[in-house]
Amino acid sequence: MLTLLLDTHTAIWIVANQRIAREAEEAINAIHETGGTLLVSPITAWEVGLLVSHKRVDLLATPQRWFTRLLSIPNVRLAALSPEILIASSFLPGKPPNDPADRILLATARDLGATLITRDRLLLKYGEDGQVSTIAC
């Protein structure tokens, strides 16, 4: 069964009903049709809080309410953020990006065998290098 992990900006765009790439949209629709899992990392809550506090994103709700709304979408589940995943983010193979949140997302996707949906070019490059499954959004 398909498991997808949303990058933070992907989650923001989905909640705002903004357009994403066709392949990403089809993968998300497949989740809803097959009962697969659409995961969101707890690190996304942290990143959204930072984006709002630095006025880089304007939400129509507080970050807490926004994140609760995200988790209320059918088939969306909170991914585990275990000490093992956090440690694994320090030992990713290949040439992962330096951003700690991106590394945590990559380690989460690898641990869960999930496909990461992102528009971040460094995350997509890491996927192209064969280190994790990605879909561009």
N, C-alpha and C positions, 0 to 999 in steps of 0.2 A: 504494500500500500504506500502511496506517495506521501512523503512528509516534506513540507516546505518551511523554511525559516525566513522571516522577513527582516531585512535590514531596516534600520530606524527610519530612513527617509521613505522607504517603500511603505512602511506602516502608516506614516503621516499622510502619504498620498492616497492610500486606500481609504482611510477614515474620511478624508476630504473629498472622496469620490473623484479624484483627478485621474486623468488617463495615464496608463502605464503601457508598456510594450505588449503587443499581441501575444507573444509566447508566454509572458508572465501572467497575463490575464487568463489565458487558456489553462495554464497550470493551476491557478487559483480556482477557476471554475471547476476543474477536474476534482479538486479537493472537496468542494461542496457537493458534487455529484456522486462521488464514491465514498464519502465519509472519511476521507483522509484527514491528516492533521496539518493545520497551519499554525506554526509556532512563532512566538514572540519571546525574545530573551528579556529577562529583567534588566539587562544593561540598556535596553531601549527606553525604559522608564527614566533611567539616569540621564541618557542622552537627550531625551525630550525636555527634561527639566533644565538641563544646561542650555539647550537651544532657546527655550523661552526666556530664561534668566538673562541671556546675552542678547535678547531681542532679535534673534536670527530667524525665529519662527513665531507666528502669531496664531494662537489657537483660539477657538471660540469658547473654550472652557479652561479651567485650571489644568495643569498637567496631570494631576491626580484623577480628575473626572474624565479627561481625555483618555488616559490609560485604561480606566474602568470601562469606558465605551468600547475601546479596541478589544478588550477581552470579552465583551458581550456579543461580538460578531460570531455567528454560528461557525463551528469548527475551529475557532481560534483558541489556542491553549498557551499557557505560560510554560516556557521551556525551563528545565532545571538549570540552576547555576550552582553546580557543586564545586567543592574545593578541587576535585580532580580536573574539572573543565578549566578552572582558573589556572591551575598549575600547567595543564596541557597548553594553554595559550602562550606560555613562556617558552615552549619547546616545539613550536610548529615547524614542520619540515619545509625545505625550500626557502624561498625568499618572501615571507609574509610582510604585510605592511607594519609599520611601527606603532600605529594608533592602538592603544590598549583595548578600546571598545571593539574595534574591528577584529583584533586578535581573539577576543572573547567570542565574538560571533562566529569566526572561523572554527575555533575549537569546539564550539557548541554544535555547529553543522557537522563537523567531522565525527564527533562523539555519537551523535544521534543518527548519522547516515542521512541527514537532511540536505536538501538542495537550497542554497541561499539565493534569495531573490534580491538583487541589488542593482544600482546604477553606478556604484562606486568603481571607478576604473581599476584601482589597485586590487580590490576584491575580485573583480572579473578576471584580471590578469592572473591572480593566484589560482583561480579556477581553470583558466586556460593552460596553466602549467601542470594541471592534473592533480592538484592537491585537495580540491574540494569541488563538489558539483555546484554550479551556479547557473542562474538564468538572469539575463539582463532585463531590467524593467524600464 
